[in-house]
């Protein structure tokens, strides 16, 4: 098998195609203007977003963006009939709402849960409240520790969402799709 691959890679046709692809990619990059973003307000804005927008808030931002764009695209798809467009819009809106709500609340809850279970060990702190505290941590107010809590909460949420996609999202999407379709039919 490797000899066939080696033969193909060494053919002049293959090399010519690769050279053409590299040329097109480079021309595409050459069209884009070079720019270094260095303004103080811009840098401060990036830092603020990185510090304050954990995965739960990012999920809401993605959901709102999807809610604004996706139904419009489905509603204007001329390749399908009108009834299919209506069903598609209803299902898309239901999926976005169900996924955003579930994703937000699970991420938010997991981040809060990790925060509650990553306390600094001390005299008045039960052992179970230090379950996710890294060894040797003496200060829980540093930015790095806050980012650790957000990241651990996000990882926990991703594991939980493997199950909630089937247990919550799918039934909620079906229920909401049917409700939206009924509402559209009642408008007629």
Short mmCIF file of the C-alpha atoms (twelve columns), coordinates in Angstrom:
data_MODEL
# 
_entry.id   MODEL 
# 
loop_
_atom_site.group_PDB 
_atom_site.id 
_atom_site.type_symbol 
_atom_site.label_atom_id 
_atom_site.label_alt_id 
_atom_site.label_comp_id 
_atom_site.label_asym_id 
_atom_site.label_seq_id 
_atom_site.Cartn_x 
_atom_site.Cartn_y 
_atom_site.Cartn_z 
_atom_site.pdbx_PDB_model_num 
ATOM 1   C CA . UNK A 1   0.000   0.000  0.000   1 
ATOM 2   C CA . UNK A 2   2.817   2.400  0.822   1 
ATOM 3   C CA . UNK A 3   4.450   1.764  -2.532  1 
ATOM 4   C CA . UNK A 4   1.249   2.888  -4.313  1 
ATOM 5   C CA . UNK A 5   1.145   5.992  -2.130  1 
ATOM 6   C CA . UNK A 6   4.810   6.701  -2.820  1 
ATOM 7   C CA . UNK A 7   4.235   6.292  -6.542  1 
ATOM 8   C CA . UNK A 8   1.285   8.711  -6.506  1 
ATOM 9   C CA . UNK A 9   3.140   11.306 -4.454  1 
ATOM 10  C CA . UNK A 10  6.084   11.202 -6.845  1 
ATOM 11  C CA . UNK A 11  4.049   11.634 -10.031 1 
ATOM 12  C CA . UNK A 12  4.408   14.926 -11.852 1 
ATOM 13  C CA . UNK A 13  0.611   15.365 -11.895 1 
ATOM 14  C CA . UNK A 14  0.408   15.150 -8.089  1 
ATOM 15  C CA . UNK A 15  3.347   17.526 -7.648  1 
ATOM 16  C CA . UNK A 16  1.785   19.974 -10.102 1 
ATOM 17  C CA . UNK A 17  -1.550  19.947 -8.271  1 
ATOM 18  C CA . UNK A 18  0.205   20.467 -4.929  1 
ATOM 19  C CA . UNK A 19  2.191   23.378 -6.338  1 
ATOM 20  C CA . UNK A 20  -1.006  24.947 -7.718  1 
ATOM 21  C CA . UNK A 21  -2.801  24.554 -4.380  1 
ATOM 22  C CA . UNK A 22  0.102   26.195 -2.528  1 
ATOM 23  C CA . UNK A 23  0.122   29.023 -5.087  1 
ATOM 24  C CA . UNK A 24  -3.626  29.666 -4.668  1 
ATOM 25  C CA . UNK A 25  -3.348  29.606 -0.867  1 
ATOM 26  C CA . UNK A 26  -0.456  32.062 -0.945  1 
ATOM 27  C CA . UNK A 27  -2.330  34.413 -3.308  1 
ATOM 28  C CA . UNK A 28  -5.293  34.313 -0.918  1 
ATOM 29  C CA . UNK A 29  -3.033  35.279 1.965   1 
ATOM 30  C CA . UNK A 30  -1.357  38.004 -0.113  1 
ATOM 31  C CA . UNK A 31  -4.732  39.678 -0.696  1 
ATOM 32  C CA . UNK A 32  -5.288  40.159 3.026   1 
ATOM 33  C CA . UNK A 33  -3.743  43.325 4.413   1 
ATOM 34  C CA . UNK A 34  -1.125  42.988 7.131   1 
ATOM 35  C CA . UNK A 35  -2.086  44.634 10.359  1 
ATOM 36  C CA . UNK A 36  -0.793  44.580 13.897  1 
ATOM 37  C CA . UNK A 37  -3.512  45.290 16.423  1 
ATOM 38  C CA . UNK A 38  -1.884  47.140 19.258  1 
ATOM 39  C CA . UNK A 39  -4.220  49.846 20.471  1 
ATOM 40  C CA . UNK A 40  -4.476  50.041 24.250  1 
ATOM 41  C CA . UNK A 41  -8.294  49.977 24.212  1 
ATOM 42  C CA . UNK A 42  -8.281  46.977 21.889  1 
ATOM 43  C CA . UNK A 43  -5.817  45.046 24.073  1 
ATOM 44  C CA . UNK A 44  -7.790  45.944 27.209  1 
ATOM 45  C CA . UNK A 45  -10.989 44.766 25.526  1 
ATOM 46  C CA . UNK A 46  -9.439  41.417 24.623  1 
ATOM 47  C CA . UNK A 47  -8.158  41.000 28.201  1 
ATOM 48  C CA . UNK A 48  -11.598 41.864 29.605  1 
ATOM 49  C CA . UNK A 49  -13.347 39.346 27.374  1 
ATOM 50  C CA . UNK A 50  -10.806 36.641 28.193  1 
ATOM 51  C CA . UNK A 51  -11.142 37.253 31.913  1 
ATOM 52  C CA . UNK A 52  -14.908 37.722 32.191  1 
ATOM 53  C CA . UNK A 53  -16.461 35.569 29.471  1 
ATOM 54  C CA . UNK A 54  -16.270 31.998 30.680  1 
ATOM 55  C CA . UNK A 55  -17.817 29.148 28.708  1 
ATOM 56  C CA . UNK A 56  -21.345 29.707 30.039  1 
ATOM 57  C CA . UNK A 57  -21.429 33.269 28.716  1 
ATOM 58  C CA . UNK A 58  -19.798 32.163 25.467  1 
ATOM 59  C CA . UNK A 59  -22.608 29.614 25.017  1 
ATOM 60  C CA . UNK A 60  -25.217 32.368 25.348  1 
ATOM 61  C CA . UNK A 61  -23.371 34.538 22.814  1 
ATOM 62  C CA . UNK A 62  -23.229 31.640 20.333  1 
ATOM 63  C CA . UNK A 63  -26.890 30.863 20.934  1 
ATOM 64  C CA . UNK A 64  -27.990 34.439 20.320  1 
ATOM 65  C CA . UNK A 65  -25.921 34.643 17.153  1 
ATOM 66  C CA . UNK A 66  -27.425 31.392 15.907  1 
ATOM 67  C CA . UNK A 67  -30.941 32.558 16.793  1 
ATOM 68  C CA . UNK A 68  -30.465 35.670 14.686  1 
ATOM 69  C CA . UNK A 69  -28.957 33.973 11.633  1 
ATOM 70  C CA . UNK A 70  -30.032 30.340 11.297  1 
ATOM 71  C CA . UNK A 71  -33.844 30.708 11.162  1 
ATOM 72  C CA . UNK A 72  -33.459 33.405 8.501   1 
ATOM 73  C CA . UNK A 73  -31.359 31.061 6.372   1 
ATOM 74  C CA . UNK A 74  -33.877 28.228 6.788   1 
ATOM 75  C CA . UNK A 75  -36.841 30.498 6.015   1 
ATOM 76  C CA . UNK A 76  -35.298 31.658 2.755   1 
ATOM 77  C CA . UNK A 77  -34.183 28.273 1.432   1 
ATOM 78  C CA . UNK A 78  -35.861 28.199 -1.991  1 
ATOM 79  C CA . UNK A 79  -34.770 24.612 -2.672  1 
ATOM 80  C CA . UNK A 80  -37.548 23.210 -0.474  1 
ATOM 81  C CA . UNK A 81  -41.287 23.749 -0.320  1 
ATOM 82  C CA . UNK A 82  -42.975 26.161 2.088   1 
ATOM 83  C CA . UNK A 83  -44.103 23.523 4.603   1 
ATOM 84  C CA . UNK A 84  -40.577 22.123 4.855   1 
ATOM 85  C CA . UNK A 85  -39.240 25.634 5.427   1 
ATOM 86  C CA . UNK A 86  -41.709 26.176 8.276   1 
ATOM 87  C CA . UNK A 87  -40.793 22.891 9.916   1 
ATOM 88  C CA . UNK A 88  -37.096 23.658 9.441   1 
ATOM 89  C CA . UNK A 89  -37.428 27.092 11.039  1 
ATOM 90  C CA . UNK A 90  -39.427 25.685 13.962  1 
ATOM 91  C CA . UNK A 91  -36.933 22.892 14.536  1 
ATOM 92  C CA . UNK A 92  -33.930 25.204 14.212  1 
ATOM 93  C CA . UNK A 93  -35.336 27.703 16.716  1 
ATOM 94  C CA . UNK A 94  -36.227 24.883 19.116  1 
ATOM 95  C CA . UNK A 95  -32.753 23.342 18.846  1 
ATOM 96  C CA . UNK A 96  -31.041 26.662 19.424  1 
ATOM 97  C CA . UNK A 97  -33.178 27.576 22.433  1 
ATOM 98  C CA . UNK A 98  -32.980 24.113 24.016  1 
ATOM 99  C CA . UNK A 99  -29.244 23.810 23.394  1 
ATOM 100 C CA . UNK A 100 -28.469 27.302 24.627  1 
ATOM 101 C CA . UNK A 101 -30.550 27.002 27.794  1 
ATOM 102 C CA . UNK A 102 -29.244 23.556 28.648  1 
ATOM 103 C CA . UNK A 103 -25.660 24.460 27.767  1 
ATOM 104 C CA . UNK A 104 -25.748 27.682 29.766  1 
ATOM 105 C CA . UNK A 105 -27.299 26.262 32.925  1 
ATOM 106 C CA . UNK A 106 -25.122 23.155 32.994  1 
ATOM 107 C CA . UNK A 107 -21.933 25.139 32.392  1 
ATOM 108 C CA . UNK A 108 -22.948 27.782 34.932  1 
ATOM 109 C CA . UNK A 109 -23.838 25.148 37.524  1 
ATOM 110 C CA . UNK A 110 -20.626 23.202 36.981  1 
ATOM 111 C CA . UNK A 111 -18.467 26.316 37.244  1 
ATOM 112 C CA . UNK A 112 -20.241 27.298 40.476  1 
ATOM 113 C CA . UNK A 113 -19.946 23.706 41.735  1 
ATOM 114 C CA . UNK A 114 -16.209 23.590 41.057  1 
ATOM 115 C CA . UNK A 115 -15.843 26.954 42.789  1 
ATOM 116 C CA . UNK A 116 -17.657 25.591 45.843  1 
ATOM 117 C CA . UNK A 117 -15.516 22.425 45.829  1 
ATOM 118 C CA . UNK A 118 -12.144 24.149 45.376  1 
ATOM 119 C CA . UNK A 119 -11.822 26.044 48.632  1 
ATOM 120 C CA . UNK A 120 -8.497  26.628 50.361  1 
ATOM 121 C CA . UNK A 121 -7.962  23.956 53.042  1 
ATOM 122 C CA . UNK A 122 -8.311  25.333 56.532  1 
ATOM 123 C CA . UNK A 123 -9.635  24.760 60.020  1 
ATOM 124 C CA . UNK A 124 -13.272 25.624 59.227  1 
ATOM 125 C CA . UNK A 125 -13.339 24.128 55.711  1 
ATOM 126 C CA . UNK A 126 -14.681 20.557 55.429  1 
ATOM 127 C CA . UNK A 127 -12.487 18.116 53.473  1 
ATOM 128 C CA . UNK A 128 -15.135 17.622 50.737  1 
ATOM 129 C CA . UNK A 129 -15.033 21.342 49.916  1 
ATOM 130 C CA . UNK A 130 -11.381 20.954 48.862  1 
ATOM 131 C CA . UNK A 131 -12.067 18.083 46.442  1 
ATOM 132 C CA . UNK A 132 -10.924 20.063 43.374  1 
ATOM 133 C CA . UNK A 133 -8.312  22.260 45.062  1 
ATOM 134 C CA . UNK A 134 -4.839  21.674 43.608  1 
ATOM 135 C CA . UNK A 135 -2.145  20.786 46.158  1 
ATOM 136 C CA . UNK A 136 -0.076  23.646 47.453  1 
ATOM 137 C CA . UNK A 137 -2.631  26.407 46.712  1 
ATOM 138 C CA . UNK A 138 -2.568  29.120 49.377  1 
ATOM 139 C CA . UNK A 139 -4.440  31.928 47.578  1 
ATOM 140 C CA . UNK A 140 -7.771  31.504 45.808  1 
ATOM 141 C CA . UNK A 141 -7.998  35.094 44.571  1 
ATOM 142 C CA . UNK A 142 -5.436  34.923 41.771  1 
ATOM 143 C CA . UNK A 143 -6.533  35.204 38.167  1 
ATOM 144 C CA . UNK A 144 -4.864  31.880 37.360  1 
ATOM 145 C CA . UNK A 145 -6.891  30.101 40.044  1 
ATOM 146 C CA . UNK A 146 -10.119 31.673 38.781  1 
ATOM 147 C CA . UNK A 147 -9.282  30.508 35.257  1 
ATOM 148 C CA . UNK A 148 -8.560  27.035 36.662  1 
ATOM 149 C CA . UNK A 149 -12.027 26.956 38.244  1 
ATOM 150 C CA . UNK A 150 -13.658 28.068 34.990  1 
ATOM 151 C CA . UNK A 151 -11.740 25.474 32.990  1 
ATOM 152 C CA . UNK A 152 -12.514 22.647 35.427  1 
ATOM 153 C CA . UNK A 153 -16.187 23.666 35.447  1 
ATOM 154 C CA . UNK A 154 -16.231 23.618 31.655  1 
ATOM 155 C CA . UNK A 155 -14.635 20.164 31.538  1 
ATOM 156 C CA . UNK A 156 -17.162 18.850 34.071  1 
ATOM 157 C CA . UNK A 157 -19.981 20.402 32.032  1 
ATOM 158 C CA . UNK A 158 -18.748 18.764 28.828  1 
ATOM 159 C CA . UNK A 159 -18.817 15.356 30.505  1 
ATOM 160 C CA . UNK A 160 -22.306 15.959 31.888  1 
ATOM 161 C CA . UNK A 161 -23.568 17.254 28.547  1 
ATOM 162 C CA . UNK A 162 -22.706 13.942 26.911  1 
ATOM 163 C CA . UNK A 163 -25.785 12.660 28.729  1 
ATOM 164 C CA . UNK A 164 -27.985 15.754 28.878  1 
ATOM 165 C CA . UNK A 165 -27.978 16.065 25.077  1 
ATOM 166 C CA . UNK A 166 -30.092 12.909 25.018  1 
ATOM 167 C CA . UNK A 167 -31.918 13.336 28.319  1 
ATOM 168 C CA . UNK A 168 -32.835 17.038 28.100  1 
ATOM 169 C CA . UNK A 169 -31.976 18.624 24.733  1 
ATOM 170 C CA . UNK A 170 -33.617 16.073 22.437  1 
ATOM 171 C CA . UNK A 171 -36.967 15.833 24.283  1 
ATOM 172 C CA . UNK A 172 -37.064 19.599 24.842  1 
ATOM 173 C CA . UNK A 173 -36.321 20.235 21.160  1 
ATOM 174 C CA . UNK A 174 -39.106 17.867 20.105  1 
ATOM 175 C CA . UNK A 175 -41.577 19.466 22.526  1 
ATOM 176 C CA . UNK A 176 -40.681 22.998 21.440  1 
ATOM 177 C CA . UNK A 177 -40.764 22.111 17.722  1 
ATOM 178 C CA . UNK A 178 -44.272 20.696 18.118  1 
ATOM 179 C CA . UNK A 179 -45.351 23.765 20.110  1 
ATOM 180 C CA . UNK A 180 -43.958 26.139 17.467  1 
ATOM 181 C CA . UNK A 181 -45.612 24.171 14.644  1 
ATOM 182 C CA . UNK A 182 -48.955 24.238 16.471  1 
ATOM 183 C CA . UNK A 183 -48.610 27.983 16.960  1 
ATOM 184 C CA . UNK A 184 -47.898 28.460 13.232  1 
ATOM 185 C CA . UNK A 185 -50.887 26.303 12.281  1 
ATOM 186 C CA . UNK A 186 -53.146 28.229 14.680  1 
ATOM 187 C CA . UNK A 187 -52.153 31.494 12.980  1 
ATOM 188 C CA . UNK A 188 -53.667 30.278 9.701   1 
# 
